[in-house]
């Protein structure tokens, strides 16, 4: 199932990623957050980012929702 998901945005912290996830889900798009705990694991080093991933068929819609945030 996750094979047809694409990354549409990167966030430097999990809080921002979760907010974006909620907005995109309200638009009816399934969302997966990848590497959500990576910034914690790297002790605050912002080299790790949280990826917001959606089904490839919904990528443009998700990008539009995020842009409106």
N, C-alpha and C positions, 0 to 999 in steps of 0.2 A: 504494500500500500504506500509506504513512504517513498518508493522509488519514483513516483510521478510527481513528487513535491519539488518545488523550486524555492530558493531563497529570494525574497522580494525586498528585504531590508535588514540592516545590521544595527544593533543598539549597543551602547557602551555599558548600560546597566540593565539589570533584570526588571526593575520597576517600570522603566520606559517601555520595555518590550512587552510586559504584561498589559500595560495600558493600550498599546497598539493592538495587541491580540484581542482585547475586549471589543475595541471599535470594529475591527475587521470581522470578528465573529457576529457582531450585531448586524452586519451587512449580509449575513448568511454564508460566510466562507469558513470552511474548516481551517484551523490554524495549528501548527506545531511550532514550539519554541525549541530550537537546538542550542546546545551549549549554555543553557540557562544558568547553570551554576559555575561556569568557567571563570567569570570575574571574581567570584569568592575563592575559588581554588587557587587563583593566581595572586591572592592576597592584595586585591585591589589594583593590580597591574592592568591597565586598560588595553593591553595588547589583545586580550580575549574579548570577543564580542558575542552577543546573543543574536542568533539568526531567527528571523520570522519567516517560516516556510508555509506555503499554501499549495494546493493542487495546481498544477501548471495551467489548467483550464481557467482558473480563477485569478491568475497572477495580475492581470491588468486591473481588474476590479479592486483587488487588495491594495495595489499601488495607489489607485485613485483615492481610496478611503484614507490611507496613511497620509497622503499629500494634503488632505483636508483637515487633518488634526491640528 
